[in-house]
Amino acid sequence: MLSDRGHDNLWARTALEDDPFVPLASDVDADVAIIGAGFTGLSTALHLAERGLKPVVIEAHGIGHGGSGRNVGLVNAGMWVKPNDLIEAQGEEWGQRLISALGDGPKLVFDLVDRFNIACEAERKGTLHLAVGDKGLTDLRDREAQWQALGAPVKLLDADTATRLTGANGFRGALHDARAGTIQPLGYARGLARAAAAAGARIFTHSPATSVGKAGDGWQIETPGGAVRAIWLVLATNAYTDPAQPGLLAAPQQELTILPFFQFATRPLPAELAERILPERHGCWDTRLIMTSFRRDHGNRLIFGSVGSLETWSLVAQQSFARRSLKRLFPFVGHIEFEARWHGQIGMNKSHLPRFHVFADKAIGVCGFNGRGIAPGTVFGKQMAAFICGENEMALPTTPVEQASLPTLRTLSYRLGSAAAHMVSGFGR
Ligand SMILES: Cc1cc2nc3c(=O)[nH]c(=O)nc-3n(C[C@H](O)[C@H](O)[C@H](O)COP(=O)(O)OP(=O)(O)OC[C@H]3O[C@@H](n4cnc5c(N)ncnc54)[C@H](O)[C@@H]3O)c2cc1C
């Protein structure tokens, strides 16, 4: 687990939604025990409670402590894997189901934002995938053709339009996806928690599950303050699963390799300067292998991210890379000072697609969002709620848990490799 020492997560500073939840302090009974209060666990809880069931969520830290409170906030409609490759990997029927569920994912997120009035800086103007060089442009042309064949509202914009919409020169084009948008992710997670609690879910924070065992026909989950007894168990711990945990608790981690991703946020820019950057507040990322992202929040901070961790030994290299990159993108910005910096863990798997597991009888989970978990976590939370109610709407087949190959070595190589690459490169285009 990456340490958060020295971190300052912008989203925790600017979230307008509260986290009023307290630790579990006695034994409780539930229909469904959900471990993990990120998008997946909270969406499961909300949709179960709306169906009249009694879910209990237990979270080791605060709401959105994992990827859900640390991410870039790009509400994407699909995975990294291109549609044709996804269909090849999943087969025609499952592939089409998954594409359709993920394509509708941003709509589900924004509908929830509207329905529960979630304060999360929601922007629905789409996202821009930015082409770096000929290779990037070819990749985006291919993506555009594949998505358009499926009727998706994506369009490849030329270099001039990319410049107008980003304020940055040098990108060869941009793939605009009108289904997508951006959010303040921690605000969204906390808003989901508020909605779930209002619908009847009980949520306990700072309550780590320390063991899980069968109890009669159901499950018993121990925490330091009490136990949860439930018929069903949902493991929603994903990349924040501690692999040292006993038994089932460690299961979601087994097939994941951890990819670290960091972000730096500038101080708020003066309005006249900020308006030259991302005038429509699109969220952006580029086509490079070591991907970078940038966006502007409602406080007019520029937020820049890339692969890597912010540890004592890598912080200086990553910060200098972020500053150089922003200066190249937006030379008119002048001196850049960061007011927040943080990193998070992304759970990657071999297929680069989420996977649905039945870990044991009445113990389920969807793992491996591969850096695309806002809409998919929300979608699969809803689908797992339906599954528990006996309606199989899952857009994923049940798959056994696989063992990731050399996960520790790969994670270490991401951490070291990104710092080395960033030490020598700027934002080359
Ligand atoms: C830096 C970063 C940038 C990203 N950018 C994007 C993006 O722009 N768009 C996008 O769609 N996705 C993005 N992602 C991915 C996305 O954030 C995740 O896929 C998503 O948040 C996963 O949600 P989750 O609910 O499944 O898991 P998480 O949000 O990770 O939640 C798991 C929770 O389980 C808790 N937990 C773990 N063990 C226990 C235990 N024993 N007992 C109790 N609780 C426990 C953790 O504390 C944690 O809160 C990004 C991820 C990162 C890290």
The ligand as an SDF file (V2000), in Angstrom:
LIG
                    3D

 53 58  0  0  0  0  0  0  0  0999 V2000
   -5.2010    8.5490   -9.1000 C   0  0  0  0  0  0  0  0  0  0  0  0
   -6.3530    7.8500   -9.7670 C   0  0  0  0  0  0  0  0  0  0  0  0
   -6.9510    8.4120  -10.8900 C   0  0  0  0  0  0  0  0  0  0  0  0
   -8.0650    7.7950  -11.4710 C   0  0  0  0  0  0  0  0  0  0  0  0
   -8.7480    8.4650  -12.4540 N   0  0  0  0  0  0  0  0  0  0  0  0
   -9.9500    7.9710  -12.8700 C   0  0  0  0  0  0  0  0  0  0  0  0
  -10.7760    8.7360  -13.7420 C   0  0  0  0  0  0  0  0  0  0  0  0
  -10.4780    9.8660  -14.0970 O   0  0  0  0  0  0  0  0  0  0  0  0
  -11.9360    8.1640  -14.1750 N   0  0  0  0  0  0  0  0  0  0  0  0
  -12.3510    6.9300  -13.7560 C   0  0  0  0  0  0  0  0  0  0  0  0
  -13.4120    6.4630  -14.1740 O   0  0  0  0  0  0  0  0  0  0  0  0
  -11.5970    6.2040  -12.8890 N   0  0  0  0  0  0  0  0  0  0  0  0
  -10.4300    6.6980  -12.4220 C   0  0  0  0  0  0  0  0  0  0  0  0
   -9.6900    6.0010  -11.5240 N   0  0  0  0  0  0  0  0  0  0  0  0
  -10.1910    4.6900  -11.0760 C   0  0  0  0  0  0  0  0  0  0  0  0
  -11.3050    4.8370  -10.0520 C   0  0  0  0  0  0  0  0  0  0  0  0
  -11.0050    5.8400   -9.1230 O   0  0  0  0  0  0  0  0  0  0  0  0
  -11.5060    3.5030   -9.3420 C   0  0  0  0  0  0  0  0  0  0  0  0
  -11.6700    2.4850  -10.2970 O   0  0  0  0  0  0  0  0  0  0  0  0
  -12.7240    3.5290   -8.4530 C   0  0  0  0  0  0  0  0  0  0  0  0
  -12.6380    4.5700   -7.5200 O   0  0  0  0  0  0  0  0  0  0  0  0
  -12.8860    2.2050   -7.7450 C   0  0  0  0  0  0  0  0  0  0  0  0
  -13.9630    2.3380   -6.8560 O   0  0  0  0  0  0  0  0  0  0  0  0
  -14.2480    1.1830   -5.8310 P   0  0  0  0  0  0  0  0  0  0  0  0
  -15.4150    1.6010   -5.0400 O   0  0  0  0  0  0  0  0  0  0  0  0
  -14.3390   -0.1160   -6.5420 O   0  0  0  0  0  0  0  0  0  0  0  0
  -12.9300    1.0850   -4.9350 O   0  0  0  0  0  0  0  0  0  0  0  0
  -12.2760    2.1960   -3.9830 P   0  0  0  0  0  0  0  0  0  0  0  0
  -12.7750    3.5420   -4.2500 O   0  0  0  0  0  0  0  0  0  0  0  0
  -10.8060    1.9920   -4.0550 O   0  0  0  0  0  0  0  0  0  0  0  0
  -12.8150    1.7920   -2.5550 O   0  0  0  0  0  0  0  0  0  0  0  0
  -12.3620    0.6790   -1.8440 C   0  0  0  0  0  0  0  0  0  0  0  0
  -12.5530    0.9970   -0.3690 C   0  0  0  0  0  0  0  0  0  0  0  0
  -12.3850   -0.2000    0.3990 O   0  0  0  0  0  0  0  0  0  0  0  0
  -11.8610    0.1920    1.6430 C   0  0  0  0  0  0  0  0  0  0  0  0
  -11.3020   -1.0050    2.2860 N   0  0  0  0  0  0  0  0  0  0  0  0
  -10.2460   -1.7380    1.9030 C   0  0  0  0  0  0  0  0  0  0  0  0
  -10.0610   -2.7740    2.7610 N   0  0  0  0  0  0  0  0  0  0  0  0
  -11.0340   -2.6780    3.6930 C   0  0  0  0  0  0  0  0  0  0  0  0
  -11.3600   -3.4420    4.8470 C   0  0  0  0  0  0  0  0  0  0  0  0
  -10.6710   -4.5310    5.2050 N   0  0  0  0  0  0  0  0  0  0  0  0
  -12.4230   -3.0620    5.5900 N   0  0  0  0  0  0  0  0  0  0  0  0
  -13.1680   -1.9770    5.2570 C   0  0  0  0  0  0  0  0  0  0  0  0
  -12.8840   -1.2090    4.1690 N   0  0  0  0  0  0  0  0  0  0  0  0
  -11.8240   -1.5620    3.4040 C   0  0  0  0  0  0  0  0  0  0  0  0
  -10.8290    1.2440    1.2830 C   0  0  0  0  0  0  0  0  0  0  0  0
  -10.4710    2.0410    2.3930 O   0  0  0  0  0  0  0  0  0  0  0  0
  -11.5420    1.9940    0.1720 C   0  0  0  0  0  0  0  0  0  0  0  0
  -12.2130    3.1490    0.6390 O   0  0  0  0  0  0  0  0  0  0  0  0
   -8.5480    6.5540  -10.9550 C   0  0  0  0  0  0  0  0  0  0  0  0
   -7.9170    5.9660   -9.8660 C   0  0  0  0  0  0  0  0  0  0  0  0
   -6.8430    6.6110   -9.2640 C   0  0  0  0  0  0  0  0  0  0  0  0
   -6.2150    5.9710   -8.0530 C   0  0  0  0  0  0  0  0  0  0  0  0
  1  2  1  0
  2  3  1  0
  2 52  2  0
  3  4  2  0
  4  5  1  0
  4 50  1  0
  5  6  2  0
  6  7  1  0
  6 13  1  0
  7  8  2  0
  7  9  1  0
  9 10  1  0
 10 11  2  0
 10 12  1  0
 12 13  2  0
 13 14  1  0
 14 15  1  0
 14 50  1  0
 15 16  1  0
 16 17  1  0
 16 18  1  0
 18 19  1  0
 18 20  1  0
 20 21  1  0
 20 22  1  0
 22 23  1  0
 23 24  1  0
 24 25  2  0
 24 26  1  0
 24 27  1  0
 27 28  1  0
 28 29  2  0
 28 30  1  0
 28 31  1  0
 31 32  1  0
 32 33  1  0
 33 34  1  0
 33 48  1  0
 34 35  1  0
 35 36  1  0
 35 46  1  0
 36 37  1  0
 36 45  1  0
 37 38  2  0
 38 39  1  0
 39 40  1  0
 39 45  2  0
 40 41  1  0
 40 42  2  0
 42 43  1  0
 43 44  2  0
 44 45  1  0
 46 47  1  0
 46 48  1  0
 48 49  1  0
 50 51  2  0
 51 52  1  0
 52 53  1  0
M  END
$$$$
